[in-house]
Amino acid sequence: MNLEDLRKKIDQIDTQLVELLNARAQVVIEVGKAKGDGPIYAPDREKQVLNRLGELNKGPLPDRTLHAIWREMMSGSFFLERPLRIGYLGPKGSFTHTAAIRKFGQSVEYEAILDIRGIFDEVSKGHCDLGVVPVENSTGGGVIETLDTFADTSALICAEVYMPIHHNLLANCELEKVAKVYSKPEVFAQCRQWLSSTFKEANTIAVASTAKAAQMAAEEEFAAAIGSDIAAELYGLRVICENIEDIANNVTRFLVISKEDARPTGEDKTSILFSTAHKAGALADVLDVLKKREVNLTNIESRPSRKRQWEYYFFVDCLGHRKDEKLTKCFEEIKQHCLQLSILGSYPKSDTMLE
């Protein structure tokens, strides 16, 4: 077939695709009616659908392309059932904003919230259906504000997201004229070597988000920010140095929080928060229980308690769902060694990267 014939064939397929997509949307509307007052976003169903795509896909399109298409379709499905409201660490242009959009698409409502604790509050009060918060970075480690907020919130984790992070120096002046640099503390940690080798005089000033940093740099002379190229575009800055992170394979893990966690999928994680009794070997006792029960830990972070001096609480991720018999028995035994144990949520384990 010649070029014109091939294009006509594409047009015919496009016509069929539009008809099929709208037929699917009609079924989505019926699903919404069947759910009643149930949650709109079902992480377990999302994982099932995306896994099935991988099984069905025979190419030539890569799985990530189909995942991106289906995420936008699911975003439209949320809109047809009831528009979701999703809180993220703002202003617009933050990495959390980007992660939220890549996860939930263009058909939901987004609310920029200026600090992480505020995201938890909005979800707990029901003002937002979901919230997206950063929890750890492959270079800089845990996000302190997120970990601390889990100690006194009713919000639960229902999903996780991994996204590559590339940092850029944004400014409207030449590099040698930069006198101050704004960004999040975690971002400075991820760019420490580059900053120390590039600047000898410039002050680094911590702010709540990379987007806020870009906003402030745009308003001040001889100021710069470390942030995304999207933030540069939104706030009228130039990218004067690209990819300044110290480690190229720089990934941030984000959590999706809700009023309830997810149903089991067979490939899940559970996050818990506990504080140990103030005695020698208390943490070792907890870890021994996890080892004996053959529970695989994927992450552990410690934070000082803000209620009592010299006491700590521990944020732990492990494989499995809290409804699994193994984890249920494990947590019951762990409680004997803890002053407090909170299950922060069970959710599908993510095996993909949001590009």
Rosetta silent file (secondary structure, phi, psi, omega in degrees, C-alpha in Angstrom):
SEQUENCE: MNLEDLRKKIDQIDTQLVELLNARAQVVIEVGKAKGDGPIYAPDREKQVLNRLGELNKGPLPDRTLHAIWREMMSGSFFLERPLRIGYLGPKGSFTHTAAIRKFGQSVEYEAILDIRGIFDEVSKGHCDLGVVPVENSTGGGVIETLDTFADTSALICAEVYMPIHHNLLANCELEKVAKVYSKPEVFAQCRQWLSSTFKEANTIAVASTAKAAQMAAEEEFAAAIGSDIAAELYGLRVICENIEDIANNVTRFLVISKEDARPTGEDKTSILFSTAHKAGALADVLDVLKKREVNLTNIESRPSRKRQWEYYFFVDCLGHRKDEKLTKCFEEIKQHCLQLSILGSYPKSDTMLE
SCORE:     score description
SCORE:     0.000 S_00000001
   1 L     0.000  146.498  177.365    0.000    0.000    0.000 S_00000001
   2 L   -82.292  177.473 -175.558    1.125    3.550   -0.666 S_00000001
   3 H   -58.393  -42.319 -178.447    1.380    6.271    1.980 S_00000001
   4 H   -63.989  -41.000  178.351   -2.152    7.531    1.406 S_00000001
   5 H   -64.072  -40.750  179.582   -3.602    4.039    1.766 S_00000001
   6 H   -63.719  -40.255  178.733   -1.667    3.472    4.981 S_00000001
   7 H   -66.318  -36.913  177.007   -2.965    6.739    6.446 S_00000001
   8 H   -64.049  -38.031  178.276   -6.528    5.777    5.536 S_00000001
   9 H   -64.788  -40.563  175.804   -6.017    2.499    7.346 S_00000001
  10 H   -60.660  -43.190  179.341   -4.803    4.378   10.442 S_00000001
  11 H   -60.580  -39.960  179.254   -7.904    6.602   10.264 S_00000001
  12 H   -64.920  -42.210  178.496  -10.131    3.534   10.128 S_00000001
  13 H   -65.689  -40.099  177.961   -8.407    2.014   13.155 S_00000001
  14 H   -59.156  -41.186  178.083   -8.683    5.344   15.008 S_00000001
  15 H   -59.937  -44.404  178.850  -12.432    5.331   14.359 S_00000001
  16 H   -65.406  -40.134  179.863  -12.688    1.855   15.840 S_00000001
  17 H   -61.738  -44.328 -179.873  -10.533    2.857   18.826 S_00000001
  18 H   -61.975  -42.569  178.833  -12.741    5.855   19.647 S_00000001
  19 H   -63.250  -43.191 -179.655  -15.854    3.673   19.473 S_00000001
  20 H   -68.186  -39.555  178.942  -14.279    1.017   21.692 S_00000001
  21 H   -63.044  -40.931  178.700  -12.979    3.553   24.215 S_00000001
  22 H   -72.275  -30.702  173.780  -16.430    5.075   24.584 S_00000001
  23 H   -65.113  -39.757  176.111  -17.974    1.602   24.848 S_00000001
  24 H   -63.175  -40.770 -179.401  -15.521    0.948   27.680 S_00000001
  25 H   -63.348  -35.449  177.461  -16.504    4.272   29.263 S_00000001
  26 H   -63.286  -39.552  177.148  -20.151    3.243   29.258 S_00000001
  27 H   -66.191  -37.971  177.655  -19.251    0.132   31.240 S_00000001
  28 H   -58.099  -41.690  179.030  -17.233    2.332   33.629 S_00000001
  29 H   -59.985  -40.943  178.486  -20.370    4.372   34.313 S_00000001
  30 H   -67.394  -36.397  176.459  -22.203    1.158   35.231 S_00000001
  31 H   -60.719  -42.781  178.621  -19.287    0.146   37.469 S_00000001
  32 H   -59.769  -40.002  178.272  -19.638    3.479   39.280 S_00000001
  33 H   -66.462  -38.978 -178.813  -23.331    2.801   39.894 S_00000001
  34 H   -68.342  -31.928  179.621  -22.540   -0.693   41.181 S_00000001
  35 H   -67.881  -31.683 -175.509  -19.929    0.678   43.600 S_00000001
  36 L    66.635 -121.635 -179.285  -22.411    2.997   45.262 S_00000001
  37 L   -92.458   10.852 -179.758  -20.557    4.896   47.978 S_00000001
  38 L   -68.439  166.649 -178.302  -17.429    2.746   47.655 S_00000001
  39 L   -64.214  143.602  179.537  -14.019    4.268   46.867 S_00000001
  40 L   -74.743  -45.123 -177.380  -13.440    5.453   43.302 S_00000001
  41 L   -89.981  121.851  179.865   -9.746    4.598   43.199 S_00000001
  42 L  -119.474   97.001 -176.526   -9.016    0.885   43.643 S_00000001
  43 H   -58.427  -35.081 -179.897   -5.218    0.272   43.659 S_00000001
  44 H   -65.874  -39.998  177.741   -5.669   -3.502   43.518 S_00000001
  45 H   -68.689  -38.988  177.395   -7.796   -3.236   40.362 S_00000001
  46 H   -58.319  -46.321  179.752   -5.315   -0.783   38.824 S_00000001
  47 H   -63.317  -40.710  179.523   -2.480   -3.289   39.338 S_00000001
  48 H   -60.922  -45.302 -178.875   -4.589   -6.102   37.888 S_00000001
  49 H   -64.011  -47.216 -177.349   -5.398   -4.094   34.755 S_00000001
  50 H   -67.645  -36.697  176.426   -1.791   -2.966   34.157 S_00000001
  51 H   -64.312  -38.947 -179.306   -0.410   -6.477   34.748 S_00000001
  52 H   -66.086  -34.635  176.811   -2.895   -7.873   32.255 S_00000001
  53 H   -58.790  -43.458  179.325   -1.734   -5.356   29.660 S_00000001
  54 H   -61.343  -36.811  179.190    1.775   -6.755   29.937 S_00000001
  55 H   -70.790  -35.634 -177.535    0.443  -10.275   29.387 S_00000001
  56 H   -80.680  -27.164 -171.300   -1.636   -9.236   26.362 S_00000001
  57 L   -71.488  118.007  176.994    0.958   -7.002   24.730 S_00000001
  58 L  -106.701    8.006  179.230    2.711   -8.700   21.802 S_00000001
  59 L    83.922  174.271    9.424    4.350   -5.470   20.538 S_00000001
  60 L   -82.716   -7.205 -179.937    5.626   -3.501   18.794 S_00000001
  61 L   -68.947  136.219  175.552    4.509   -0.921   21.406 S_00000001
  62 L   -71.101  157.296 -179.367    6.479   -1.183   24.696 S_00000001
  63 H   -56.444  -38.737 -175.774    4.540   -1.851   27.907 S_00000001
  64 H   -63.009  -30.356  177.828    5.297    1.638   29.256 S_00000001
  65 H   -68.344  -45.896  178.412    3.461    3.201   26.302 S_00000001
  66 H   -64.425  -38.588  178.176    0.342    1.139   26.943 S_00000001
  67 H   -60.077  -43.194 -179.804    0.581    1.877   30.671 S_00000001
  68 H   -63.479  -41.807  178.769    0.643    5.623   29.942 S_00000001
  69 H   -63.447  -46.674 -176.897   -2.396    5.337   27.651 S_00000001
  70 H   -68.746  -32.291  176.504   -4.335    3.257   30.155 S_00000001
  71 H   -61.975  -39.910  176.998   -3.495    5.603   33.032 S_00000001
  72 H   -68.281  -35.419  175.915   -5.124    8.428   31.086 S_00000001
  73 H   -65.056  -41.907  178.293   -8.117    6.186   30.355 S_00000001
  74 H   -66.447  -34.160  175.964   -8.419    5.370   34.038 S_00000001
  75 H   -61.003  -44.662  176.317   -8.150    9.085   34.793 S_00000001
  76 H   -63.738  -33.524  178.217  -11.113    9.670   32.481 S_00000001
  77 H   -66.165  -40.478  175.898  -12.929    6.812   34.213 S_00000001
  78 H   -57.980  -43.100 -178.595  -12.483    8.521   37.584 S_00000001
  79 H   -61.189  -40.088 -178.661  -14.004   11.660   36.069 S_00000001
  80 H   -68.946  -34.303  178.385  -17.034    9.712   34.818 S_00000001
  81 H   -77.749  -55.537  176.018  -17.643    8.127   38.233 S_00000001
  82 L  -173.721  124.458 -177.551  -16.794   11.194   40.342 S_00000001
  83 L   -55.450  124.969  176.413  -13.885   13.623   39.871 S_00000001
  84 L   -78.768  146.058  175.034  -11.118   12.762   42.320 S_00000001
  85 E  -113.222  121.124 -172.510   -9.431   15.542   44.265 S_00000001
  86 E  -121.544  122.357  178.134   -5.748   14.883   44.846 S_00000001
  87 E   -89.040  141.755  178.977   -3.515   16.917   47.151 S_00000001
  88 E  -143.012  163.134  178.766    0.185   17.271   46.389 S_00000001
  89 E   -74.750  109.168 -175.805    3.174   19.217   47.681 S_00000001
  90 L   -98.885 -170.354    3.144    2.961   22.471   45.729 S_00000001
  91 L   -71.261 -171.651  177.846    3.124   24.939   44.168 S_00000001
  92 L   -56.300  143.620  177.634    2.709   23.689   40.590 S_00000001
  93 L    99.268   -3.367  177.173    5.874   22.327   39.053 S_00000001
  94 L   -72.984  162.606  176.839    7.149   20.379   42.081 S_00000001
  95 H   -63.930  -33.574  177.644    8.391   16.827   41.592 S_00000001
  96 H   -65.851  -37.437  175.882    5.422   15.635   43.659 S_00000001
  97 H   -60.732  -45.110  179.112    3.111   17.459   41.248 S_00000001
  98 H   -62.556  -44.418  179.511    4.761   15.654   38.323 S_00000001
  99 H   -62.092  -40.647  179.907    4.479   12.268   40.072 S_00000001
 100 H   -63.020  -43.975 -179.132    0.786   12.884   40.814 S_00000001
 101 H   -66.221  -42.174  179.738    0.006   13.737   37.191 S_00000001
 102 H   -66.676  -28.559  179.510    1.910   10.730   35.840 S_00000001
 103 H   -80.692  -43.654 -169.648    0.069    8.491   38.294 S_00000001
 104 H  -114.740   -1.772  172.089   -3.467    9.866   37.972 S_00000001
 105 L    78.518 -170.634 -170.203   -3.574   11.645   34.595 S_00000001
 106 L   -95.974   -4.578 -171.911   -5.162   14.859   33.407 S_00000001
 107 L  -100.380    7.571  177.131   -8.845   14.237   34.199 S_00000001
 108 L  -107.618  169.384  178.499   -8.744   14.576   37.995 S_00000001
 109 E   -94.480  138.556  179.244   -8.596   17.684   40.165 S_00000001
 110 E  -118.135  140.072  177.560   -5.301   18.642   41.802 S_00000001
 111 E  -123.959  119.402  177.673   -4.828   20.834   44.858 S_00000001
 112 E   -76.420  125.850  179.282   -1.453   22.367   45.637 S_00000001
 113 E  -121.796  136.825 -165.982   -0.726   22.219   49.379 S_00000001
 114 L   -83.052   -8.608  173.481    2.265   24.075   50.777 S_00000001
 115 L  -148.506  159.762 -173.703    3.532   21.503   53.275 S_00000001
 116 H   -66.586  -40.356  178.972    3.443   17.737   53.673 S_00000001
 117 H   -59.809  -35.641  178.544    1.546   17.758   56.974 S_00000001
 118 H   -62.905  -33.918  177.647   -1.183   19.764   55.252 S_00000001
 119 H   -63.317  -46.561  177.800   -1.631   16.989   52.674 S_00000001
 120 H   -59.809  -43.011 -178.984   -2.234   14.455   55.459 S_00000001
 121 H   -62.336  -44.263 -177.902   -4.691   16.843   57.148 S_00000001
 122 H   -65.364  -36.475  177.381   -6.688   17.425   53.947 S_00000001
 123 H   -71.186  -44.490 -179.155   -6.983   13.684   53.310 S_00000001
 124 H   -61.030  -35.987 -179.213   -7.886   12.907   56.940 S_00000001
 125 L   -82.742   -9.492 -179.952  -10.622   15.575   56.883 S_00000001
 126 L    85.457    6.808  177.638  -11.987   14.331   53.553 S_00000001
 127 L   -72.211  -29.145  173.615  -11.238   17.561   51.692 S_00000001
 128 L  -120.684  141.308  176.912   -9.020   15.549   49.316 S_00000001
 129 L   -71.054  -39.513 -176.268   -9.734   11.978   48.221 S_00000001
 130 E  -140.366  159.469  172.967   -6.042   11.163   47.928 S_00000001
 131 E  -134.526  149.378  177.220   -2.679   12.733   48.664 S_00000001
 132 E  -118.625  123.112 -177.322    0.745   12.221   47.104 S_00000001
 133 E  -132.508  142.268  173.853    3.790   12.646   49.368 S_00000001
 134 E   -76.180  140.943 -179.251    7.518   11.926   48.897 S_00000001
 135 E  -123.219  -30.541  177.756    8.850    9.389   51.392 S_00000001
 136 E  -160.050  154.915  178.428   12.400    8.437   50.361 S_00000001
 137 E  -125.975  143.823 -176.678   15.067    9.082   47.772 S_00000001
 138 L   -64.637  -21.170  178.720   17.674    6.642   46.535 S_00000001
 139 L  -100.358  -48.670 -171.693   20.411    9.214   47.219 S_00000001
 140 L   -92.147   -8.950  179.034   19.185   11.318   50.133 S_00000001
 141 E    84.291 -154.487 -173.296   17.263    8.716   52.157 S_00000001
 142 E   -70.886  149.435  175.507   14.002    9.291   54.024 S_00000001
 143 L   -89.690  109.029 -169.135   11.919   12.471   53.821 S_00000001
 144 H   -58.187  -44.867 -175.826   11.807   13.552   57.453 S_00000001
 145 H   -63.065  -38.251  178.017    8.552   15.538   57.337 S_00000001
 146 H   -66.630  -47.639 -179.303    6.643   12.620   55.817 S_00000001
 147 H   -61.035  -42.485 -179.363    8.031   10.094   58.293 S_00000001
 148 H   -65.367  -36.323 -176.850    7.289   12.374   61.259 S_00000001
 149 H   -69.490  -29.672  178.481    3.711   13.013   60.121 S_00000001
 150 H   -62.387  -19.780 -178.074    2.920    9.297   60.025 S_00000001
 151 H   -69.114  -21.581 -177.270    3.382    9.280   63.810 S_00000001
 152 H  -144.511   54.882  178.016    0.112   11.171   64.387 S_00000001
 153 L  -137.236  156.235  175.735   -2.219   10.763   61.408 S_00000001
 154 L   -98.630   -6.682 -179.989   -5.223    8.616   60.545 S_00000001
 155 L   -67.566  149.627 -178.044   -4.412    8.575   56.816 S_00000001
 156 E  -121.554  153.279  177.130   -3.337    5.236   55.338 S_00000001
 157 E   -82.372  129.234  178.875   -1.020    4.288   52.480 S_00000001
 158 E  -119.702  -10.524  179.384   -2.891    2.815   49.507 S_00000001
 159 E  -163.928  163.517  174.973   -0.245    2.910   46.730 S_00000001
 160 E  -132.385  154.587 -176.815    3.385    3.708   45.965 S_00000001
 161 E  -138.085  134.968  173.642    5.061    5.408   42.994 S_00000001
 162 E  -113.344  132.687 -178.914    8.692    5.427   41.842 S_00000001
 163 E  -140.965  131.080  174.272    9.902    8.258   39.595 S_00000001
 164 E   -62.792  141.665 -178.409   13.378    9.176   38.273 S_00000001
 165 L  -120.460  125.639  175.472   14.472   12.617   39.482 S_00000001
 166 L  -121.916  123.512 -177.239   16.707   14.956   37.511 S_00000001
 167 L   -98.037  142.428  178.012   17.728   18.236   39.133 S_00000001
 168 E  -129.606  147.828  172.358   18.544   21.427   37.248 S_00000001
 169 E   -88.159  123.094 -175.824   19.914   24.788   38.354 S_00000001
 170 E  -113.688  132.168  179.942   17.345   27.423   37.387 S_00000001
 171 E  -165.668  167.895  173.160   18.070   31.160   37.264 S_00000001
 172 L  -115.732   22.288  175.026   17.771   34.340   35.209 S_00000001
 173 L  -133.506  173.092  179.124   21.405   35.352   35.711 S_00000001
 174 L   -72.579  155.792 -176.390   24.748   33.867   34.760 S_00000001
 175 H   -55.347  -43.924 -176.154   26.124   31.009   36.844 S_00000001
 176 H   -70.306  -11.514 -179.566   29.005   33.070   38.265 S_00000001
 177 H   -97.942   -2.935 -178.236   26.567   35.742   39.519 S_00000001
 178 L   -67.881  124.237 -178.777   24.394   33.410   41.594 S_00000001
 179 L  -105.550  -22.843  179.002   24.494   34.548   45.236 S_00000001
 180 E  -147.036  151.018 -179.057   21.873   32.237   46.760 S_00000001
 181 E  -130.530  125.134  179.008   20.265   28.914   45.853 S_00000001
 182 E  -101.219  142.971  169.379   16.801   27.821   47.009 S_00000001
 183 E  -179.142 -178.840  174.981   15.522   24.248   47.221 S_00000001
 184 L   -75.187  150.772  177.921   14.339   21.486   49.573 S_00000001
 185 H   -56.004  -40.027 -179.487   16.861   20.140   52.107 S_00000001
 186 H   -63.995  -32.563  179.560   16.601   16.670   50.529 S_00000001
 187 H   -70.692  -41.441  176.189   17.481   18.140   47.120 S_00000001
 188 H   -57.839  -39.232  179.519   20.598   19.837   48.500 S_00000001
 189 H   -64.290  -35.292 -178.619   21.637   16.420   49.858 S_00000001
 190 H   -76.790  -15.660 -178.091   21.184   14.873   46.407 S_00000001
 191 L  -120.882   21.229 -170.929   23.350   17.590   44.775 S_00000001
 192 H   -57.797  -47.457 -176.921   25.917   18.079   47.559 S_00000001
 193 H   -64.868  -43.486 -179.629   29.034   17.286   45.525 S_00000001
 194 H   -62.881  -43.512 -178.905   27.989   19.433   42.572 S_00000001
 195 H   -62.651  -45.344 -176.654   27.153   22.371   44.841 S_00000001
 196 H   -68.292  -30.531  179.922   30.438   22.219   46.754 S_00000001
 197 H   -84.862  -18.721 -176.053   32.512   22.023   43.568 S_00000001
 198 H   -97.536  -40.247 -175.404   30.549   24.774   41.761 S_00000001
 199 L  -115.118  136.787  172.615   29.895   27.390   44.457 S_00000001
 200 L  -112.357  -23.964 -175.764   32.219   28.762   47.078 S_00000001
 201 L  -113.564  -27.389 -172.608   30.217   31.823   48.109 S_00000001
 202 L   -64.449  136.875  177.223   26.560   31.146   47.258 S_00000001
 203 E   -84.977  140.035  172.607   24.232   30.481   50.203 S_00000001
 204 E   -99.925  128.784 -174.702   21.905   27.485   50.116 S_00000001
 205 E  -123.947  120.415 -176.722   18.480   28.285   51.570 S_00000001
 206 E   -80.281  134.891  175.128   15.984   25.513   52.377 S_00000001
 207 L  -132.535  177.260 -170.026   12.319   25.976   51.428 S_00000001
 208 L   -71.729  -28.878 -177.194    9.264   23.704   51.463 S_00000001
 209 L  -152.951  162.077  177.488    9.338   22.557   47.817 S_00000001
 210 H   -68.562  -31.198  177.852   11.335   22.834   44.610 S_00000001
 211 H   -68.509  -41.108  176.000    8.445   24.692   43.002 S_00000001
 212 H   -62.021  -38.357  177.584    8.440   27.253   45.829 S_00000001
 213 H   -59.890  -45.443  179.389   12.198   27.570   45.299 S_00000001
 214 H   -63.624  -40.433  179.045   11.672   28.352   41.603 S_00000001
 215 H   -60.442  -43.875 -179.011    8.972   30.863   42.458 S_00000001
 216 H   -70.626  -39.827  179.599   11.289   32.695   44.860 S_00000001
 217 H   -63.812  -33.976 -179.874   14.276   32.627   42.505 S_00000001
 218 H   -68.285  -22.916 -175.639   12.152   34.179   39.766 S_00000001
 219 H   -95.822   -7.419 -175.148   11.327   37.110   42.049 S_00000001
 220 L  -123.042  144.523  177.511   14.868   37.875   43.239 S_00000001
 221 L   -77.129  142.515  177.839   17.973   39.130   41.488 S_00000001
 222 L    60.657   27.416  177.149   21.062   36.865   41.545 S_00000001
 223 E  -113.112  149.365  178.484   18.990   33.995   42.994 S_00000001
 224 E  -132.853  167.742  176.304   18.738   30.449   41.679 S_00000001
 225 E  -137.458  153.780  169.426   16.715   27.344   42.449 S_00000001
 226 E  -105.003  121.368 -176.382   17.257   23.630   42.055 S_00000001
 227 E  -167.403 -161.817 -175.802   14.221   22.091   40.455 S_00000001
 228 L   -91.911  162.883  175.110   12.641   20.575   37.368 S_00000001
 229 H   -66.202  -27.116  176.167   12.553   21.885   33.817 S_00000001
 230 H   -65.281  -41.877  178.048    8.762   22.090   34.233 S_00000001
 231 H   -62.912  -38.317  177.857    9.249   24.493   37.164 S_00000001
 232 H   -60.218  -44.651 -179.076   11.591   26.600   35.005 S_00000001
 233 H   -66.041  -41.128 -177.157    8.935   26.874   32.319 S_00000001
 234 H   -67.643  -35.443 -172.429    6.147   27.677   34.781 S_00000001
 235 H  -109.380   12.644  172.582    8.047   30.427   36.624 S_00000001
 236 L    70.333   39.462  178.315    9.963   32.008   33.745 S_00000001
 237 L  -111.472  160.829  174.674   13.474   30.794   34.606 S_00000001
 238 E   -99.814  144.185  171.960   16.285   29.475   32.430 S_00000001
 239 E   -82.946  108.018 -176.701   17.893   26.096   32.934 S_00000001
 240 E   -98.240  -17.654  172.511   21.543   27.099   33.290 S_00000001
 241 E  -146.214  128.196 -177.082   22.888   23.675   34.391 S_00000001
 242 L   -99.536  151.744  170.837   21.186   20.341   33.681 S_00000001
 243 L    47.971   61.309 -175.238   21.188   17.062   35.623 S_00000001
 244 L   -93.270    4.538  177.050   23.252   18.270   38.570 S_00000001
 245 L   -62.293  145.336 -176.054   22.322   15.363   40.869 S_00000001
 246 L   -68.693  -32.237 -179.408   25.395   13.566   42.216 S_00000001
 247 L  -117.800  125.906 -174.506   24.120   10.120   41.239 S_00000001
 248 L   -63.246  -39.409 -178.480   22.598    9.652   37.785 S_00000001
 249 L   -86.193   67.286 -174.038   20.242    6.863   38.882 S_00000001
 250 L   -99.696  114.286 -173.978   18.355    9.169   41.255 S_00000001
 251 E  -126.932  137.766  174.152   14.865    7.895   42.105 S_00000001
 252 E  -111.762  137.733  175.093   12.244    9.157   44.552 S_00000001
 253 E   -99.016  128.995  177.222    9.552    6.971   46.040 S_00000001
 254 E  -113.261  150.069  175.251    6.185    8.627   46.603 S_00000001
 255 E  -112.192  142.942  171.742    3.252    7.312   48.627 S_00000001
 256 E  -100.130  123.119 -178.414   -0.425    7.744   47.834 S_00000001
 257 E  -109.908  150.202 -175.688   -2.423    8.259   51.030 S_00000001
 258 E  -149.669 -174.511  174.587   -6.148    7.790   51.532 S_00000001
 259 L   -84.321  -14.087  177.144   -8.682    7.096   54.270 S_00000001
 260 L  -145.290  155.942 -178.401   -8.311    3.376   53.600 S_00000001
 261 L   -90.543 -165.426 -171.693   -5.655    1.106   52.224 S_00000001
 262 L  -100.271  158.101  174.046   -5.836   -1.389   49.349 S_00000001
 263 L   -76.416  158.507 -177.979   -7.216   -4.900   49.039 S_00000001
 264 L   -63.092  144.928  176.097   -4.739   -7.790   48.624 S_00000001
 265 L  -121.396  -12.602 -173.378   -3.255   -8.457   45.189 S_00000001
 266 L    95.482  -15.132  176.232   -0.763  -11.214   45.999 S_00000001
 267 L  -134.286   79.888 -169.887    2.131   -8.788   45.428 S_00000001
 268 E  -126.236  165.410  170.267    1.842   -6.302   48.264 S_00000001
 269 E  -123.520  153.913  171.523    3.750   -4.254   50.794 S_00000001
 270 E  -130.261  136.857  176.910    2.736   -3.252   54.308 S_00000001
 271 E  -110.348  135.897  177.992    4.146   -0.280   56.219 S_00000001
 272 E  -129.431  158.629  175.970    4.184   -0.172   60.003 S_00000001
 273 E  -130.430  127.657  179.255    5.301    2.343   62.614 S_00000001
 274 E  -143.477  153.685  170.832    6.379    1.233   66.060 S_00000001
 275 E  -120.032  140.139 -174.978    8.192    2.486   69.142 S_00000001
 276 E   -94.411  157.961  173.697   10.027    0.032   71.348 S_00000001
 277 L   -60.821  147.468 -175.541   10.057   -0.361   75.090 S_00000001
 278 L   -80.960   73.572  179.372   12.881    1.625   76.707 S_00000001
 279 L  -149.787  157.855 -178.050   15.110   -1.361   77.433 S_00000001
 280 L   -62.988  134.187  175.314   18.246   -2.931   76.023 S_00000001
 281 L    80.791    8.137 -176.405   17.690   -5.127   72.991 S_00000001
 282 H   -63.458  -44.153  179.072   14.071   -4.064   72.389 S_00000001
 283 H   -65.698  -39.972  178.475   14.613   -3.361   68.682 S_00000001
 284 H   -60.693  -36.554  178.090   16.561   -6.601   68.298 S_00000001
 285 H   -62.121  -42.294  178.728   13.586   -8.460   69.806 S_00000001
 286 H   -64.018  -46.974 -178.789   11.275   -6.993   67.149 S_00000001
 287 H   -64.750  -32.769  176.981   13.683   -7.822   64.339 S_00000001
 288 H   -64.510  -38.298  177.226   14.063  -11.366   65.678 S_00000001
 289 H   -62.999  -45.625  179.297   10.285  -11.848   65.406 S_00000001
 290 H   -61.159  -39.928  178.935   10.337  -10.642   61.806 S_00000001
 291 H   -67.067  -45.235 -178.641   13.230  -12.993   61.035 S_00000001
 292 H   -61.356  -38.209 -179.029   11.577  -15.964   62.737 S_00000001
 293 L   -83.558    0.923  179.323    8.332  -15.346   60.814 S_00000001
 294 L    57.694   44.282  176.293   10.344  -15.007   57.565 S_00000001
 295 L   -94.421  123.851 -175.741    8.990  -11.528   56.868 S_00000001
 296 L   -85.995  117.859  176.867   11.098   -9.737   54.242 S_00000001
 297 E   -87.401  137.460  177.035   11.880   -6.101   55.115 S_00000001
 298 E  -109.897  -13.861 -179.969   12.421   -3.671   52.234 S_00000001
 299 E  -164.582  143.941  172.088   13.063   -0.509   54.261 S_00000001
 300 E  -145.229  130.545  178.763   13.619    0.639   57.843 S_00000001
 301 E  -130.496  146.477  175.550   14.011    4.238   59.084 S_00000001
 302 E  -117.724  145.592  177.294   14.327    5.581   62.616 S_00000001
 303 E  -139.585  142.096  177.090   13.162    8.945   63.945 S_00000001
 304 E   -67.942  141.052  176.909   13.399   10.460   67.452 S_00000001
 305 L   -70.013  139.544  177.000   10.120   10.647   69.332 S_00000001
 306 L   -91.400    0.772 -178.530    8.797   14.162   69.853 S_00000001
 307 L   -99.835  -35.248 -178.356    6.920   13.019   72.967 S_00000001
 308 L  -134.791  139.140  178.332    9.739   11.528   75.058 S_00000001
 309 L   -69.404  144.261  175.196   13.449   12.226   75.099 S_00000001
 310 L    63.293   21.710  170.730   15.804    9.451   73.999 S_00000001
 311 L  -116.189  149.940 -175.099   13.007    7.319   72.570 S_00000001
 312 E  -130.196  153.050  169.162   12.693    6.475   68.891 S_00000001
 313 E  -118.985  158.081 -172.152   10.078    5.160   66.542 S_00000001
 314 E  -124.897  131.627  177.687   10.740    3.033   63.490 S_00000001
 315 E  -102.841  119.124 -173.694    9.144    3.165   60.047 S_00000001
 316 E  -128.747  134.671  170.504    9.297   -0.274   58.383 S_00000001
 317 E  -107.877  135.852  176.679    8.180   -1.594   54.995 S_00000001
 318 E  -138.701  158.770 -179.697    7.750   -5.331   54.568 S_00000001
 319 E   -80.632  141.100 -179.444    6.458   -7.637   51.861 S_00000001
 320 L   116.603  166.629  178.717    2.940   -9.011   52.225 S_00000001
 321 L  -106.098  145.116 -175.938   -0.541   -7.726   53.069 S_00000001
 322 L   -60.173  -19.560  178.303   -1.685   -7.069   56.630 S_00000001
 323 L   -85.539   -9.098  175.311   -4.542   -9.548   56.052 S_00000001
 324 L   -65.074  138.760 -177.177   -2.069  -12.338   55.274 S_00000001
 325 H   -58.017  -39.206 -178.757   -2.015  -14.846   58.116 S_00000001
 326 H   -61.176  -45.927 -179.410    1.775  -14.654   58.374 S_00000001
 327 H   -71.021  -37.654  179.337    1.799  -10.889   58.874 S_00000001
 328 H   -58.219  -47.393  179.381   -1.209  -10.939   61.204 S_00000001
 329 H   -67.462  -37.107  179.738    0.526  -13.380   63.562 S_00000001
 330 H   -62.758  -45.974 -178.213    3.815  -11.507   63.214 S_00000001
 331 H   -66.800  -35.746  177.441    2.306   -8.163   64.225 S_00000001
 332 H   -62.209  -39.657 -179.938    0.530   -9.724   67.210 S_00000001
 333 H   -73.073  -37.047  179.282    3.861  -11.059   68.456 S_00000001
 334 H   -61.654  -36.096 -177.442    5.690   -7.785   67.757 S_00000001
 335 H   -55.671  -28.602 -179.221    3.226   -5.873   69.952 S_00000001
 336 H   -65.328  -20.542 -177.463    4.665   -7.633   73.001 S_00000001
 337 H  -108.112    6.329 -173.078    7.948   -5.756   72.451 S_00000001
 338 E  -119.678  147.409  168.352    6.476   -2.352   71.514 S_00000001
 339 E   -76.934  -32.884 -179.125    5.098    0.644   73.330 S_00000001
 340 E  -151.138  140.682  174.108    3.081    1.402   70.198 S_00000001
 341 E  -138.760  121.659  177.954    2.463   -0.355   66.879 S_00000001
 342 E  -121.432  132.115  173.344    0.513    1.228   64.032 S_00000001
 343 E   -89.586  115.097 -173.935   -0.216   -0.401   60.678 S_00000001
 344 E   -85.849   -7.489  176.464    0.101    2.454   58.179 S_00000001
 345 E   137.868  152.163  171.817   -1.433    0.543   55.288 S_00000001
 346 E  -116.477  143.716 -170.303   -1.093   -2.323   52.833 S_00000001
 347 E  -159.916  158.318 -179.502   -0.814   -1.600   49.131 S_00000001
 348 E   -62.095  135.943  176.146    0.287   -3.108   45.795 S_00000001
 349 L   -72.143  128.203 -178.766    4.048   -3.398   45.391 S_00000001
 350 L   -87.936  130.324  178.256    5.160   -1.209   42.468 S_00000001
 351 L  -115.043    5.477 -177.302    7.480   -2.809   39.908 S_00000001
 352 L  -120.824  159.239  178.726    7.410    0.008   37.346 S_00000001
 353 L  -108.781  132.467  175.555    8.974    3.447   37.056 S_00000001
 354 L   -79.384  111.158 -178.707    6.892    6.488   36.073 S_00000001
 355 L   -93.382    0.000    0.000    8.814    8.006   33.183 S_00000001
